[in-house]
Structures are given as C-alpha cells and as structure tokens.
C-alpha cells in the first residue's frame, strides 16, 4: 500500500511514476511529483520505482493571472 495525495492506493511490484500517473489518469501538462518529500525530476519518471509504503504527492500546476 502507498499513499497518493494522502489517500491509500494499491501498490504493485515495479511501479514507476509514469505507470502511476497513467493508472490515476493524471494528464495535466505540468505535474510535479514527490516521493517521501523528495521532488523527482520529470525526466526520471520512467525509471523511478515507487516502493511499498512510500508517500507520493502529485501536484499539477495552474497558470493564473
């Protein structure tokens, strides 16, 4: 089990950030992801593995004015 934005979520072996974003249908153009309070660069989403028990935050940025 992992936490995604403070909600329990199923975990699977080999889960990457990219796969999690696909599963949760996060399609926003500007997304920031942190795992256990460490921000992960977007170019590492395909290779960063989410471990059982991790706390993941997915934040989408909005433009305003």
VEXKE-719040 format. One record per residue: residue in three letters; x, y, z of N, C-alpha, C in turn. Coordinates in steps of 0.001 Angstrom, whole numbers, padded with zeros to 6 digits, always signed. Example, Ala and Ser with C-alpha at 12.3 -4.5 7.8 and 13.67 -1.06 7.14 Angstrom:
ALA+013190-005690+007800+012300-004500+007800+013200-003300+007800 SER+012850-002250+007080+013670-001060+007140+012900+000030+007870 
END
This chain:
UNK+000846-001171+000000+000000+000000+000000+000897+001243+000000 UNK+000515+002210-000806+001200+003506-000828+000168+004591-000559 UNK+000643+005776-000287-000234+006941-000158-000019+007807-001391 UNK-001102+008204-002032-001052+009138-003155-001948+010311-002785 UNK-001342+011459-002594-002070+012651-002154-002915+012355-000912 UNK-002288+011699+000053-002875+011384+001359-003993+010342+001318 UNK-004129+009615+000217-005129+008552+000128-004429+007225-000123 UNK-004912+006174+000522-004345+004848+000303-004555+004423-001147 UNK-003539+003797-001705-003595+003327-003092-002856+001995-003175 UNK-003334+001141-004048-002697-000164-004227-001293+000015-004786 UNK-000402-000841-004344+000980-000845-004812+001217-002126-005583 UNK+002077-002061-006592+002473-003254-007345+003975-003245-007560 UNK+004550-004413-007650+005987-004562-007875+006388-003838-009161 UNK+007477-003057-009094+007993-002378-010276+007209-001141-010692 UNK+006369-000617-009799+005557+000557-010111+006448+001787-010292 UNK+006346+002414-011458+007093+003642-011733+006149+004840-011613 UNK+006723+006008-011566+005905+007220-011526+005051+007314-012786 UNK+005650+007044-013936+004900+007106-015191+003688+006186-015143 UNK+003883+004961-014667+002777+003995-014585+001702+004472-013614 UNK+002110+005018-012478+001148+005538-011505+000319+006667-012114 UNK+000983+007585-012822+000267+008693-013457-000739+008172-014478 UNK-000368+007130-015217-001297+006519-016176-002477+005881-015450 UNK-002214+005136-014396-003274+004472-013634-004263+005473-013051 UNK-003753+006581-012543-004597+007597-011913-005173+008585-012926 UNK-004785+008417-014192-005257+009285-015275-004907+010764-015052 UNK-003709+010984-014520-003200+012349-014385-002588+012747-015716 UNK-003249+013635-016423-002803+014019-017763-002499+015516-017865 UNK-002371+016173-016740-002096+017596-016756-000736+017861-017403 UNK-000607+018956-018148+000675+019214-018828+001838+019523-017885 UNK+001563+020131-016757+002628+020482-015801+002340+019778-014477 UNK+003150+018765-014170+002968+017986-012951+004288+017928-012192 UNK+004198+018041-010879+005350+017834-010002+005034+016620-009135 UNK+005984+015718-009018+005802+014517-008203+006900+014482-007143 UNK+006481+014199-005919+007459+013968-004857+007183+012613-004226 UNK+008250+011964-003816+008158+010701-003091+008861+010915-001765 UNK+008120+010709-000685+008667+010912+000659+009323+012287+000785 UNK+008637+013292+000253+009034+014701+000324+010268+015045-000516 UNK+010668+014176-001419+011779+014463-002335+011208+014635-003743 UNK+011403+015809-004331+010890+016081-005672+011700+015287-006690 UNK+010974+014620-007582+011602+013791-008607+011568+014546-009933 UNK+012710+014710-010616+012719+015385-011915+011880+014614-012943 UNK+011181+015340-013794+010279+014727-014776+010993+013726-015682 UNK+012267+013965-015984+012983+013037-016863+013317+011710-016178 UNK+012979+011584-014895+013218+010336-014169+011926+009572-013858 UNK+010795+010045-014353+009513+009389-014063+009462+007955-014584 UNK+010074+007706-015743+010051+006351-016330+010900+005358-015542 UNK+011898+005845-014831+012853+004942-014182+012772+004933-012659 UNK+012019+005865-012081+011919+005924-010620+010860+004948-010130 UNK+011291+004016-009302+010399+002991-008757+009789+003493-007451 UNK+008489+003291-007318+007779+003614-006087+007738+002349-005242 UNK+008209+002453-004011+008272+001296-003120+007034+001214-002235 UNK+006744+000007-001798+005641-000220-000872+005836+000667+000354 UNK+004793+001386+000744+004856+002260+001907+005241+003698+001604 UNK+005610+004003+000352+006012+005368+000000+004830+006330+000072 UNK+005164+007592+000333+004193+008684+000359+004428+009525-000894 UNK+003479+009468-001824+003621+010140-003116+002677+011327-003159 UNK+003210+012454-003616+002383+013641-003829+002463+013983-005316 UNK+001295+014191-005924+001214+014586-007322+000502+015942-007338 UNK+001209+016941-007828+000679+018306-007836+000683+018807-009272 UNK-000486+019293-009723-000495+019887-011059-000502+021399-010920 UNK+000287+022017-011775+000446+023467-011734-000579+024135-012634 UNK-001099+025243-012165-002072+026014-012926-001485+027390-013226 UNK-001827+027893-014387-001414+029250-014738-002530+030195-014317 UNK-002158+031343-013902-003164+032305-013478-002710+033704-013781 UNK-003572+034599-013525-003176+035968-013785-004150+036944-013205 
END
